[in-house]
Amino acid sequence: MFQNSFASPEIIGIFVGAMVLVLLFDVIVLGRRPHVPSNRETGISLGIYVGLAVLFGLYVWVEGGHQLGGEFFAGWLTEYSLSIDNLFIFIIIMANFKVPRQFQQYALLIGIVIALVLRAVFILLGAQAIERWSWVFYIFGAFLIYTAVKLAKENLSADDEDDYEENKFLKLVERVLPFTQSWEHGRKIRAIENGKRVFTPMFIVILALGTTDLLFALDSIPAIFGLTQDPFLVLMANIFALMGLRQLYFLIGNLLQKLVYLGLGLAVLLAFIGLKLIFHAMHVNELSFINGGEPFEWAPEIPIWLSLTMIVGILVITTVASLIKSGSDAHSRRRDELDLDDVSATGFYGRGEDPTDPQDPDRR
């Protein structure tokens, strides 16, 4: 899997092993006590994970060169921004299954571990495909552009996106296996009710989070392969992005609604990476029915510094524009509420102009 990586198998084993230990510590120690994490707890954990990602990026920059270092930071920022968008769906899932607040941290933690395992499989398959067939970049690029257009349409439409529909796999599981709707069993995934062994809501919630993130990986994995072809960097960027996702859920969950243009920004980002992949495929073209099997000499190779600049620029512009729009909307709502209060206090006829004034003979 990592034959094309800049790092040796020993170094890769050390870093991946260290991340596994961190995850085990998170699951066994931090996640064993059902509770709602405080802002201080989530802030410290998130700071540690972000700090570890930055330190790893600096290591890659020093050991592998500025090109690979830039590729990691670009990939990590892309995965992180896509993960933030995923939090909208996670919040809807939690609300749909009525997960008690004290159990949400555990559900997220296990769901993220499942997602990491599944993403590792995706990365393995993607790395093997890229190594064997350069034309895969055409497929990846076209898929990202299609996803970008679809995402932009969804964000520009006025339809309510708060409805969550279970995927076919979850519906099949719920139809085949016996379930209880009660949360009295807490974090357990199986319990005994009325003498029968049944699965708990926690089990289906974990499956929902894990499989939903897997669907998001269909977008994010091709996107990061458009920024770096080093499978080790792809894996580590995904690990660091997902490791901080649980903390982000609790830390900025209430602020996500203010990022009204995040979806549009991500659509632009995916379209940019999609074009980058197609240009790369044209640059190394080997398909006989396209340009006679010859590369397109004019096709540009977008440098990583430009990719990183675009990613940061898109995220900054999206965030600033979202906050301005959210602030303007909040101000408009407050103004409308004040206007309604004035109407309520004075009446539609104005203060002192009671329509039932006794001096009005017609009492209009």
C-alpha positions in Angstrom: 0.0 0.0 0.0 2.8 2.4 0.9 5.4 1.5 -1.7 5.2 5.0 -3.3 5.5 6.8 0.0 8.4 9.0 0.9 8.6 7.4 4.3 10.1 4.0 5.1 7.8 1.1 6.3 9.3 1.5 9.8 8.5 5.2 10.1 4.9 4.6 8.7 4.4 1.8 11.3 5.6 4.1 14.1 3.2 7.0 13.2 0.2 4.8 12.5 0.8 2.8 15.7 1.0 6.0 17.7 -2.3 7.2 16.2 -3.9 3.8 17.1 -2.7 4.2 20.7 -4.2 7.7 20.9 -7.5 6.4 19.6 -7.4 3.5 22.1 -6.8 6.0 24.9 -9.7 8.1 23.6 -12.0 5.1 23.5 -11.0 3.3 26.7 -10.2 6.2 29.0 -11.9 9.3 27.8 -15.0 7.7 26.3 -15.8 5.2 29.1 -17.7 7.8 31.2 -20.9 9.0 29.7 -21.0 12.7 30.0 -21.4 15.9 28.1 -17.9 17.3 27.6 -17.2 20.9 28.7 -15.9 23.6 26.3 -12.6 23.4 28.2 -12.3 19.6 27.7 -13.2 19.8 24.0 -11.0 22.8 23.4 -8.0 21.2 25.0 -8.5 17.9 23.1 -9.1 19.7 19.8 -5.9 21.9 20.4 -3.9 18.7 20.9 -5.1 17.0 17.7 -4.6 20.2 15.6 -1.2 20.6 17.2 -0.2 17.0 16.4 -1.4 17.5 12.8 0.7 20.7 12.4 3.8 18.9 13.9 3.4 16.0 11.6 3.1 18.4 8.6 6.3 20.1 9.7 8.0 16.7 10.0 6.9 15.9 6.4 8.2 19.4 5.3 11.6 18.8 6.8 12.0 15.1 5.9 10.2 14.9 2.6 10.6 18.5 1.3 8.3 21.5 0.9 6.4 19.9 -1.9 5.2 17.0 0.2 4.8 19.2 3.2 2.5 21.5 1.2 0.6 18.5 -0.1 -0.1 17.2 3.4 -1.3 20.6 4.7 -3.5 21.0 1.6 -5.0 17.5 2.0 -5.5 17.9 5.7 -7.3 21.3 5.4 -9.5 19.9 2.6 -10.4 16.8 4.7 -11.0 18.9 7.7 -13.3 21.4 5.9 -15.3 18.5 4.3 -15.5 16.9 7.8 -17.0 20.1 9.2 -19.7 19.9 6.6 -20.4 16.3 7.7 -21.2 17.6 11.2 -24.5 19.0 9.9 -25.6 15.4 9.1 -24.3 14.0 12.4 -26.4 16.5 14.3 -29.4 15.5 12.3 -28.7 11.8 13.0 -28.4 12.4 16.7 -31.7 14.4 16.7 -33.5 11.8 14.5 -32.6 8.9 16.9 -33.2 11.1 20.0 -29.7 10.2 21.4 -29.4 11.4 25.0 -26.7 14.2 25.2 -24.5 12.2 27.6 -24.2 9.3 25.1 -23.5 11.3 22.0 -19.8 11.5 22.7 -19.4 7.7 22.8 -21.5 7.2 19.7 -19.4 9.7 17.8 -16.2 8.1 19.0 -17.1 4.5 17.9 -18.6 5.8 14.7 -15.4 7.6 13.9 -13.2 4.5 14.6 -15.4 2.5 12.2 -15.1 5.3 9.6 -11.3 5.3 9.9 -11.1 1.6 9.3 -13.4 1.8 6.2 -11.5 4.8 4.9 -8.2 2.9 5.2 -9.7 0.3 2.9 -10.8 3.1 0.4 -7.3 4.6 0.5 -5.8 1.2 -0.2 -8.0 0.6 -3.2 -7.5 4.2 -4.5 -3.7 4.0 -4.2 -3.7 0.6 -6.1 -5.9 2.0 -8.8 -3.8 5.1 -9.3 -0.6 3.1 -9.4 -2.0 0.8 -12.1 -4.2 3.1 -14.2 -3.5 6.7 -14.7 -6.9 7.2 -16.4 -8.5 6.8 -13.0 -7.8 10.5 -12.6 -10.4 11.2 -15.3 -13.0 9.4 -13.3 -12.0 11.0 -10.0 -12.0 14.5 -11.6 -15.4 14.0 -13.3 -17.0 12.7 -10.1 -15.7 15.6 -8.1 -17.1 18.1 -10.6 -20.4 16.3 -10.6 -20.5 16.3 -6.8 -19.6 20.0 -6.8 -22.5 20.9 -9.1 -24.9 18.7 -7.0 -23.7 20.3 -3.8 -24.1 23.8 -5.2 -27.6 23.1 -6.3 -28.6 21.7 -2.9 -27.2 24.8 -1.2 -28.9 27.2 -3.6 -32.3 25.6 -3.3 -34.8 26.7 -0.7 -35.7 23.2 0.3 -35.4 22.2 3.9 -32.4 20.0 4.4 -33.1 19.0 8.0 -34.7 15.7 7.1 -32.5 12.6 7.5 -33.4 9.5 5.5 -31.7 6.2 6.5 -29.7 4.5 3.8 -30.8 1.1 2.4 -28.2 -0.8 4.5 -29.6 0.6 7.8 -33.1 -0.1 6.7 -32.1 -3.7 6.0 -30.4 -4.1 9.4 -33.4 -2.7 11.2 -35.7 -5.1 9.3 -33.7 -8.2 9.9 -32.4 -7.8 13.5 -34.6 -7.3 16.6 -34.3 -3.8 18.1 -35.5 -2.0 21.1 -36.4 1.7 21.0 -35.5 2.4 24.6 -32.3 4.2 25.7 -32.4 2.7 29.2 -29.5 0.4 28.3 -27.1 3.3 27.6 -24.0 2.6 25.7 -24.7 -1.1 25.3 -25.2 -2.4 21.8 -27.1 -5.5 22.9 -29.5 -6.1 25.8 -32.1 -8.5 27.1 -35.8 -7.3 27.1 -38.7 -9.6 28.0 -36.4 -12.6 27.9 -35.2 -11.8 24.4 -31.8 -10.6 23.3 -32.2 -7.4 21.2 -30.0 -4.7 19.7 -30.2 -1.2 21.2 -30.5 2.2 19.5 -26.8 2.8 20.2 -26.0 0.0 17.7 -28.0 1.6 14.9 -26.7 5.1 15.6 -23.1 3.9 15.5 -23.8 2.2 12.1 -25.6 5.3 10.9 -22.6 7.5 11.7 -20.0 5.1 10.3 -21.8 4.4 7.1 -22.7 8.0 6.5 -19.1 9.0 6.9 -18.2 6.3 4.4 -20.5 7.9 1.9 -18.8 11.2 2.5 -15.5 9.4 1.8 -16.6 8.9 -1.8 -16.0 12.6 -2.2 -13.1 13.3 0.2 -10.8 10.4 -0.8 -10.7 11.3 -4.6 -10.3 15.0 -3.5 -7.2 14.4 -1.4 -5.7 12.1 -4.1 -6.0 15.1 -6.3 -3.6 16.9 -3.9 -1.2 14.2 -3.1 -0.6 10.6 -4.4 1.4 9.6 -1.3 -0.9 7.1 0.4 0.8 7.6 3.7 -0.1 11.3 3.6 -3.6 10.6 2.5 -4.1 8.2 5.4 -2.6 10.6 8.0 -4.6 13.6 6.7 -7.8 11.5 7.1 -6.8 10.3 10.6 -6.1 13.9 11.8 -9.3 15.2 10.3 -11.5 12.6 11.9 -9.7 12.6 15.3 -10.8 16.1 15.9 -14.3 15.7 14.6 -15.9 14.7 17.9 -14.5 17.7 19.6 -15.7 20.0 16.9 -19.2 18.5 17.2 -19.5 19.7 20.8 -17.4 22.8 20.5 -19.0 24.5 17.5 -22.2 22.5 17.0 -24.3 25.5 17.7 -22.2 27.7 15.5 -22.5 25.5 12.4 -25.8 27.1 11.5 -23.9 30.4 11.0 -21.7 28.9 8.2 -24.5 29.4 5.7 -22.1 29.5 2.7 -19.9 26.5 3.7 -21.6 24.2 1.2 -21.1 26.6 -1.6 -17.4 27.1 -0.6 -16.9 23.3 -0.6 -18.6 23.0 -4.0 -16.1 25.5 -5.4 -13.2 23.6 -3.7 -14.3 20.3 -5.1 -14.7 21.7 -8.6 -11.2 23.2 -8.4 -9.7 19.9 -7.3 -11.8 18.1 -10.0 -10.3 20.3 -12.7 -6.9 19.8 -11.3 -7.3 16.0 -11.5 -8.6 16.2 -15.1 -5.6 18.4 -16.1 -3.3 15.9 -14.5 -5.0 13.0 -16.3 -4.6 14.9 -19.6 -1.0 15.6 -18.8 -0.2 11.9 -18.4 -2.9 10.6 -20.8 -2.6 7.0 -22.0 -6.1 6.3 -23.3 -5.9 5.5 -27.0 -9.3 7.0 -27.9 -8.2 10.4 -26.4 -5.7 12.4 -28.3 -4.4 9.2 -29.9 -3.1 7.9 -26.6 -0.7 10.9 -26.4 -0.4 13.3 -23.4 -1.8 16.8 -23.8 1.4 18.9 -23.7 -0.6 22.1 -23.1 -2.4 20.7 -20.1 -1.1 22.6 -17.0 0.0 20.9 -13.8 -1.4 23.0 -11.0 1.4 23.5 -8.4 0.7 22.6 -4.8 1.4 26.2 -3.6 -1.5 27.4 -5.8 -3.7 24.5 -4.6 -3.0 25.4 -0.9 -3.6 29.1 -1.6 -6.9 28.3 -3.2 -8.0 26.1 -0.4 -7.2 28.6 2.3 -8.7 31.5 0.3 -11.9 29.6 -0.3 -12.3 28.7 3.3 -11.5 32.2 4.6 -13.9 33.9 2.1 -16.6 31.3 2.9 -16.3 31.8 6.6 -16.2 35.6 6.5 -19.1 35.8 4.1 -21.1 33.4 6.2 -20.5 35.3 9.4 -21.5 38.6 7.7 -24.7 37.1 6.3 -25.6 35.4 9.7 -25.0 38.7 11.5 -27.1 40.6 9.0 -29.9 38.0 9.3 -29.8 38.2 13.1 -30.0 42.0 13.0 -33.0 41.8 10.7 -34.8 39.4 12.9 -34.2 41.6 16.0 -35.4 44.6 14.1 -38.6 42.8 13.0 -39.2 41.6 16.6 -38.8 45.2 17.9 -41.3 46.4 15.2 -43.8 43.7 16.3 -43.4 44.7 19.9 -44.1 48.3 19.0 -47.3 47.3 17.1 -48.3 45.1 20.1 -47.9 48.0 22.5 -49.6 50.7 20.5 -52.1 48.7 18.5 -52.6 49.0 14.7 -54.4 52.3 15.3 -51.5 53.9 17.2 -51.2 54.8 20.9 -54.1 57.0 22.1 -56.3 56.0 19.2 -58.4 53.2 20.6 -60.9 52.1 18.0 -63.4 51.8 20.9 -62.9 55.3 22.1 -66.1 56.5 23.9 -65.9 59.8 22.1 -66.4 58.0 18.8 -70.2 57.7 18.4 -69.8 55.0 15.8 -67.3 53.1 18.1 -65.2 52.2 15.1 
